[in-house]
Amino acid sequence: MNGPVLRIELKRSIAPWPGFVVLTGSLAVLLLIDGIWWQGEAGWTAQWTSMALWTRSLLSFWWPLVVGLGAVYGLRDSRSRMTELLTTMPLPAWRRAALPAGTAALVLASGFGLLVLVGAVQVALGATSYMSLGWLPISLVAALSLIAGAVFGMGFARTVPSVLTPPALTIFLLLTALLLRQNNDGALPSSDAPNRLALLFPVTAEPREMLLTLSRSVHLGQTLWLLGLLATGFALLSATTRRFRLLAVAPVLVGACLALLILPTTPRGTYVIDKTAAALVCEGRVCVTQANRSHLPDLARRGKDALRVLRDALGDKAPNSVREDTKLRRLGDERHLSGDAVLVDFDDPLIAHATGAELTRLLVAQGLAPNCAPRTPWEGGGAVDIPVQSIAASWALGDRQFKPLHAPDSYWYSLSTADVAWQRLMALSPPEQRLRIAEVHAAALSCTGYNGLSVLNGKASP
């Protein structure tokens, strides 16, 4: 395939459209809409693996559409009534098929590659200092799926040359995507369909936990399946006889059989912890994951001050370390709290961008009255704990007046109610104040029926 021929193909066919749709459609969604993909540690520009998973999750829309556009491309010869004429040419059929297939592959690889490049530049310019090549297989399999889907659509339409073929393929695959869709409500993303069957559809769930990645068996199994699909598509596009069309089905069947033998049977084998990213890096008694190492310098300095304040406030009951919270949870489940450590969740909007003295205040608040309900972009819980955390931190830091924690507008709470509770606390004698804070701390760790303001006001928590 030489340059002039390629330029003609790009100018006079719909070959550029699949790549254009994938690139511009994805960028329109990711850049122009202020969605969940901009928030938290698993945001699409926060970490390399998250970027790869977010761009691949968009294939739930683009993969069926690319297959349909490939089918439109494959109908070109039948629409122009040139099929019989082309069979009389001395050029081998596979050589004729290589031009449209190669053009589609080049355009789709370029379009998806530019999308990944936009994300990669933003991740590289962001705050993360963790770099791993584990994201590459995720993106490479995604690109392979687009190419295989387009070529298969072309070959299928060449075999079934009907104007209904492209919309039928697209609608069928969209319905399949809905049936096999993976959700991330659980600790690990899963599908209602059998796991191996769901993995034949090359779409990942929207990432919620930045430490999760796909296992090697998923990469290998999906690659074999997609290579089989690509080979079948190209064989159908090249076929000139019925017998050859029947034989062309063999690669996709072999690829599917091999994939089903290799692909994991459970979500636990599909999504695994990136052990390198999850490895703890410590400075003194403050530890974070390797992926969040950029947070360590400020957190270590402020964590040391917070632990000293907590020791003065709680005595022997005080936590003795600050540690990033890495426990996987179902969506909406309570956090697993520890009395020995102040657990820091960088998905918490209060902590995510806190620095300096405000970070110290938040760590003291978490140590005295940790929130059971998680505060993340996906859940938004824990607003009810902010008043009591604010009061406890103000007391421990020796503030003469109640100072609320800095919280986003979505975490609204009544300042008047919190101020009344503050006044009642400060009206007690110092020993009684210390005892009341200790009761709040113990109740917060138990999580069962916890109501911080009730405990702070001397009432039994319901």
Secondary structure, 3 states (H helix, E strand, C coil): CCHHHHHHHHHHCCCHHHHHHHHHHHHHHHHHCCCHHHCCCCCCCCCHHHHHHHHHHCHHHHHHHHHHHHHHHHCHHHHCCCHHHHHCCCCCHHHHHHHHHHHHHHHHHHHHHHHHHHHHHHHHHCCCCCCCHHHHHHHHHHHHHHHHHHHHHHHHHHHCCCCCHHHHHHHHHHHHHHHHCEECCCCCCEECCCHHHHHCCCCCCCCCCCCEEECHHHHHHHHHHHHHHHHHHHHHHHCCCHHHHHHCCHHHHHHHHHHHHHCCCCHHHHEEECHHHHCEEEECCEEEEHHHHHHHHHHHHHHHHHHHHHHHHHHHHCCCEEEECCCCCCCCCCCCCCCCEEEECCCCHHHHCCCHHHHHHHHHHHHHCCCCCCCCCCCCCCHHHHHHHHHHHHHHCCCCCCCCCCCCHHHCCCHHHHHHHHHHHHCCCHHHHHHHHHHHHHHHHHCCCCCHHHHHCCCCCC
